Amino acid sequence: MQRAGEVVNRIEEGAISFFFAVMVLTTFVQVVLRYVFNTGFVWALELTTYCFAWMVLIGISWGVKINTHLGVDAFVRLFPGKAQRALVLFGCLCCIAYAGILLAGAWEYISKIYRIGIPTEDLYVPRVVVELFAGGEPDRPVPIPRWIPYAALPIGLALLLFRFCQAFWLIYTGERKTLIAGHEVEELAEEAQHRLVPDEPRPGDLR
Amino acid sequence: MESILLFVVVLLLLVLGVPIAVALGLSSLTIILAFSNDSLASIALKLFEAMEHYTLLAIPFFILSSTFLSTGGVAQRIIRFSIACVGSFRGGLAMAGVFACMMFAALCGSSPATVVAIGSIVIAGMRQVGYSRDFAAGVICNAGTLGILIPPSIVMVVYAAATDVSVGRMFLAGVIPGALAGVMLMIGIYVAAVRRGLPAQPWQGFREIFASALDAGWGLFLIVIILGGIYGGIFTPTEAAAVAAVYAFLIAVFIYRDLGPLKGVPWRAEGEGAGGAALRNTLAIAKGFFPGCVHADTRKVLVEAARVTLMLMFIIANALLFAHVLTSERIPQVITETFIQAGLEPWMFLVVVNLLLLLGGQFMEPSGLLLIVAPVVFPIAIQLGIDPIHLGIIMVVNMEIGMITPPVGLNLFVTSGITGMSVLQVVRAALPWLGILFVFLIIVTYVPWVSTYLPNTLMGPEIVR
């Protein structure tokens, strides 16, 4: 079980870093190509935006798992243990509703563009792949259908729904305390605390 | 009616501890499902469209470059340079802290990151020469807010995306106010230092200034890349951010060697000749180049930057949905008409904006708040003849103050983290300096020249569509 969690974590982090790296490098190479070689790729921008979408949409569910999403916890914290947990669980239900509604919408959209068969604007299946699978020389470039990049939407939202349900269960069983991070830098601050030298006001201090 | 419901639902969800992004998204969903004919499919698509926004694409790149720069070496060299410059005044170390925050802010677009990078080094140094902990923490906590005012700035990118003004103009507009705020803080420190008899550092001479500038130069050159690149017309802000990210990676891994395979390898070993050192370093970099790209440290930085990015983008995507509901319910138009009919003067309107943002800034993350407030406030400002760039700077300065006021003040939390003080203690320590920032806010609000001079001189007057 522990091992499986480790593997899933690596897959998630790996996917997110992969999309990030592709984004940065594509944009960077595009600039270099323009100035050094006076050329460029038509598809670079579209590829970059799709990678961005994949990174964020897949990443949101990972963010729920590592408890990184921001919220205001000042009010909820005023309540004693049991009532507080009930409030947090209610928050989880809201999140589940949110992810569920959007997943339904995303599914509707994807099946629609799949049926109609809208292609992407500038992305084409690489020549090599076409030759391999279609056999022989293709007479014209084959565009990538749009539902493939947009699949990030239903996949990401399904994962998000799963993570919210999981969070609900963990909070219900008492294994997890909150759904949100009080602030974006909780981790950063904790890390800094480890580096800290104990510091008490000293008598000789200047005010 | 719908609009009131929208705001009530969002506030209720926020207070109940639902993540900000979900609170914004779910309240918009409720209104759309109840009162409009939009299909669910088109709403889901809105979420995807946030990532297709070319201007917003700059955000992940700027975050990545500042994550690489936050690894320590750059901050240390900037601090050395600023101590050499202003350390010999009374209260010099505190002033150097402010100066270092200003320079670091010019490299990265986030305030909390600036506080951590500079504060974790400078506060300890100030303690050693006898500053009180409150003084040190208060100064850095305030100076760190300059991170979002001095370009590049993520909040400015978000404002530009929300209102369709140019990112380049916004960046340029932040330069004078940023410098002004820094100087005001330094003057405040000087006055306090003279009154309390705070120590000064010995003057180290021009040689040290020159040497430390040279050492920090690799990092500071990033400013030239970003601003020079944008205003020289070499690349778009988004491309500039991507180039900055790659440059920051090269600096951190191969030049300053804070992380990666070359960590701890000196540029010049003891007793080594210049030729030998050059040869050895060239070989080391060539050998370490590919391992450096996939090293565990590099991956860790990438994952951390991705974490901050997706957290922000989740909020931004939902705030865009929220803004979409606002506009489709014609809420901005209604408010604009009410304001115009009431015969409101521009200055009164600006007071309202300030109050609204100061209040909202207590509870919301800056980018999300901006995306919600901008569509409502922007059309009114245009009607009243307020420069959109000026309005943007006012908003950013309000966000700055929001970062050092409880309950949701990011800078307070980080400062508390790096000093080990409680948040309440930090609030108290930051309070005297907050006064300076308030005076600064008033100046920025009522002297538009401060924000509009540079962009108008360098890029021609703004054309309002």
Boltz contact constraints between the chains, C-beta under 6 A:
constraints:
  - contact:
      token1: [A, 13]
      token2: [B, 303]
      max_distance: 6.0
  - contact:
      token1: [A, 16]
      token2: [B, 306]
      max_distance: 6.0
  - contact:
      token1: [A, 17]
      token2: [B, 299]
      max_distance: 6.0
  - contact:
      token1: [A, 17]
      token2: [B, 302]
      max_distance: 6.0
  - contact:
      token1: [A, 17]
      token2: [B, 303]
      max_distance: 6.0
  - contact:
      token1: [A, 20]
      token2: [B, 302]
      max_distance: 6.0
  - contact:
      token1: [A, 20]
      token2: [B, 306]
      max_distance: 6.0
  - contact:
      token1: [A, 24]
      token2: [B, 242]
      max_distance: 6.0
  - contact:
      token1: [A, 24]
      token2: [B, 245]
      max_distance: 6.0
  - contact:
      token1: [A, 27]
      token2: [B, 242]
      max_distance: 6.0
  - contact:
      token1: [A, 28]
      token2: [B, 242]
      max_distance: 6.0
  - contact:
      token1: [A, 28]
      token2: [B, 246]
      max_distance: 6.0
  - contact:
      token1: [A, 31]
      token2: [B, 235]
      max_distance: 6.0
  - contact:
      token1: [A, 31]
      token2: [B, 239]
      max_distance: 6.0
  - contact:
      token1: [A, 31]
      token2: [B, 243]
      max_distance: 6.0
  - contact:
      token1: [A, 49]
      token2: [B, 52]
      max_distance: 6.0
  - contact:
      token1: [A, 52]
      token2: [B, 51]
      max_distance: 6.0
  - contact:
      token1: [A, 53]
      token2: [B, 48]
      max_distance: 6.0
  - contact:
      token1: [A, 53]
      token2: [B, 51]
      max_distance: 6.0
  - contact:
      token1: [A, 56]
      token2: [B, 51]
      max_distance: 6.0
  - contact:
      token1: [A, 56]
      token2: [B, 310]
      max_distance: 6.0
  - contact:
      token1: [A, 56]
      token2: [B, 313]
      max_distance: 6.0
  - contact:
      token1: [A, 59]
      token2: [B, 310]
      max_distance: 6.0
  - contact:
      token1: [A, 60]
      token2: [B, 310]
      max_distance: 6.0
  - contact:
      token1: [A, 60]
      token2: [B, 314]
      max_distance: 6.0
  - contact:
      token1: [A, 63]
      token2: [B, 310]
      max_distance: 6.0
  - contact:
      token1: [A, 63]
      token2: [B, 311]
      max_distance: 6.0
  - contact:
      token1: [A, 68]
      token2: [B, 307]
      max_distance: 6.0
  - contact:
      token1: [A, 68]
      token2: [B, 311]
      max_distance: 6.0
  - contact:
      token1: [A, 69]
      token2: [B, 19]
      max_distance: 6.0
  - contact:
      token1: [A, 70]
      token2: [B, 20]
      max_distance: 6.0
  - contact:
      token1: [A, 70]
      token2: [B, 365]
      max_distance: 6.0
  - contact:
      token1: [A, 71]
      token2: [B, 17]
      max_distance: 6.0
  - contact:
      token1: [A, 71]
      token2: [B, 19]
      max_distance: 6.0
  - contact:
      token1: [A, 71]
      token2: [B, 20]
      max_distance: 6.0
  - contact:
      token1: [A, 72]
      token2: [B, 14]
      max_distance: 6.0
  - contact:
      token1: [A, 72]
      token2: [B, 363]
      max_distance: 6.0
  - contact:
      token1: [A, 73]
      token2: [B, 17]
      max_distance: 6.0
  - contact:
      token1: [A, 74]
      token2: [B, 407]
      max_distance: 6.0
  - contact:
      token1: [A, 75]
      token2: [B, 15]
      max_distance: 6.0
  - contact:
      token1: [A, 76]
      token2: [B, 17]
      max_distance: 6.0
  - contact:
      token1: [A, 87]
      token2: [B, 16]
      max_distance: 6.0
  - contact:
      token1: [A, 91]
      token2: [B, 16]
      max_distance: 6.0
  - contact:
      token1: [A, 91]
      token2: [B, 17]
      max_distance: 6.0
  - contact:
      token1: [A, 91]
      token2: [B, 18]
      max_distance: 6.0
  - contact:
      token1: [A, 94]
      token2: [B, 18]
      max_distance: 6.0
  - contact:
      token1: [A, 94]
      token2: [B, 26]
      max_distance: 6.0
  - contact:
      token1: [A, 95]
      token2: [B, 22]
      max_distance: 6.0
  - contact:
      token1: [A, 98]
      token2: [B, 22]
      max_distance: 6.0
  - contact:
      token1: [A, 98]
      token2: [B, 25]
      max_distance: 6.0
  - contact:
      token1: [A, 98]
      token2: [B, 26]
      max_distance: 6.0
  - contact:
      token1: [A, 101]
      token2: [B, 29]
      max_distance: 6.0
  - contact:
      token1: [A, 102]
      token2: [B, 44]
      max_distance: 6.0
  - contact:
      token1: [A, 104]
      token2: [B, 40]
      max_distance: 6.0
  - contact:
      token1: [A, 105]
      token2: [B, 40]
      max_distance: 6.0
  - contact:
      token1: [A, 105]
      token2: [B, 41]
      max_distance: 6.0
  - contact:
      token1: [A, 105]
      token2: [B, 43]
      max_distance: 6.0
  - contact:
      token1: [A, 105]
      token2: [B, 44]
      max_distance: 6.0
  - contact:
      token1: [A, 106]
      token2: [B, 44]
      max_distance: 6.0
  - contact:
      token1: [A, 108]
      token2: [B, 40]
      max_distance: 6.0
  - contact:
      token1: [A, 108]
      token2: [B, 41]
      max_distance: 6.0
  - contact:
      token1: [A, 109]
      token2: [B, 41]
      max_distance: 6.0
  - contact:
      token1: [A, 109]
      token2: [B, 44]
      max_distance: 6.0
  - contact:
      token1: [A, 109]
      token2: [B, 45]
      max_distance: 6.0
  - contact:
      token1: [A, 153]
      token2: [B, 44]
      max_distance: 6.0
  - contact:
      token1: [A, 153]
      token2: [B, 48]
      max_distance: 6.0
  - contact:
      token1: [A, 180]
      token2: [B, 19]
      max_distance: 6.0
  - contact:
      token1: [A, 183]
      token2: [B, 410]
      max_distance: 6.0
  - contact:
      token1: [A, 183]
      token2: [B, 413]
      max_distance: 6.0
  - contact:
      token1: [A, 185]
      token2: [B, 112]
      max_distance: 6.0
  - contact:
      token1: [A, 185]
      token2: [B, 410]
      max_distance: 6.0
  - contact:
      token1: [A, 185]
      token2: [B, 413]
      max_distance: 6.0
  - contact:
      token1: [A, 185]
      token2: [B, 414]
      max_distance: 6.0
  - contact:
      token1: [A, 188]
      token2: [B, 116]
      max_distance: 6.0
  - contact:
      token1: [A, 189]
      token2: [B, 413]
      max_distance: 6.0
  - contact:
      token1: [A, 189]
      token2: [B, 414]
      max_distance: 6.0
  - contact:
      token1: [A, 189]
      token2: [B, 417]
      max_distance: 6.0
  - contact:
      token1: [A, 192]
      token2: [B, 120]
      max_distance: 6.0
  - contact:
      token1: [A, 192]
      token2: [B, 417]
      max_distance: 6.0
  - contact:
      token1: [A, 192]
      token2: [B, 418]
      max_distance: 6.0
  - contact:
      token1: [A, 193]
      token2: [B, 417]
      max_distance: 6.0
  - contact:
      token1: [A, 196]
      token2: [B, 420]
      max_distance: 6.0
  - contact:
      token1: [A, 205]
      token2: [B, 132]
      max_distance: 6.0
  - contact:
      token1: [A, 206]
      token2: [B, 130]
      max_distance: 6.0
  - contact:
      token1: [A, 206]
      token2: [B, 198]
      max_distance: 6.0
  - contact:
      token1: [A, 207]
      token2: [B, 132]
      max_distance: 6.0
  - contact:
      token1: [A, 207]
      token2: [B, 196]
      max_distance: 6.0
